[in-house]
C-alpha cells in the first residue's frame, strides 16, 4: 500500500512547519507529518507509513489466524496453491 505513493511537502503558516501528506492516502484527511525542514517532514512521514504498514500486517495476521481456526473447526481443507494456479492458468 504505502511503498509507492507520491508525497507533497509544503509550508504550513498555521503550524509554522513543513507538512508532508499524500493525496493517494487520503490527502488532508490521511496520514501526515510535520518537520522544521522538508527533509525532516519526509523522514517523519516515512515513520508514519512504517507504522501504518506494521498495523496492516498485524491485522492481516489476525484475519489469517481467524480463517485458519474457522477452517480447523469446520474440518475444511485448504486448497493447494498448485490447484489454484492451474485453475487460473498460471
BASETI-11321 format. One record per residue (C-alpha): x, y, z. Coordinates in steps of 0.001 Angstrom, whole numbers, plus 500000, padded with zeros to 6 digits. Example, Ala and Ser with C-alpha at 12.3 -4.5 7.8 and 13.67 -1.06 7.14 Angstrom:
2
      X      Y      Z
 512300 495500 507800
 513670 498940 507140
This chain:
90
      X      Y      Z
 500000 500000 500000
 502488 502551 501122
 505664 501766 499206
 504877 503701 496048
 502938 506827 496837
 503725 510425 495993
 504280 512810 498877
 503518 516511 498869
 505543 518700 501202
 504502 522281 501814
 504896 525069 504340
 502002 525487 506779
 501570 529009 508112
 499197 527645 510755
 501703 525090 512081
 504777 527125 511166
 506343 523900 509918
 506574 521849 506762
 503801 519296 506290
 504140 516031 504366
 500967 514375 503052
 499947 512074 500215
 496843 512644 498120
 496917 508905 497363
 496444 508089 501055
 493564 510405 501826
 495043 513852 501243
 494367 516272 504102
 492316 513620 505930
 495026 510981 505600
 498312 510497 507413
 500627 513476 507692
 503848 514517 509383
 505457 517772 510418
 509071 518891 510293
 511152 522005 510638
 512684 521227 507225
 511337 519469 504144
 513718 516593 504815
 512561 516212 508410
 508904 516233 507351
 509651 513500 504808
 511586 511395 507353
 508730 511715 509832
 506225 510807 507111
 508223 507648 506357
 507983 506738 510058
 504207 507206 509901
 503984 504981 506807
 506070 502297 508529
 503703 502363 511486
 500700 502038 509181
 502337 499057 507435
 503013 497355 510785
 499380 497817 511830
 498154 496429 508495
 500479 493420 508848
 499150 492728 512357
 495565 492922 511103
 496391 490553 508229
 497874 488044 510694
 494785 488231 512922
 492485 487651 509954
 494602 484759 508671
 494660 483149 512131
 490892 483504 512442
 490389 481958 508992
 492644 479015 509868
 490828 478468 513171
 487477 478542 511363
 488765 476070 508795
 490010 473689 511501
 486725 473923 513401
 484705 473103 510286
 487059 470353 509104
 487534 472180 505822
 490832 471587 503990
 492874 474345 502339
 493037 474452 498562
 496603 473740 497425
 498279 476673 495686
 499175 474460 492703
 495440 473793 492164
 494611 477497 492278
 497381 478308 489784
 496185 475542 487456
 492605 476793 487645
 493751 480307 486772
 496038 479091 484005
 499211 480297 485680
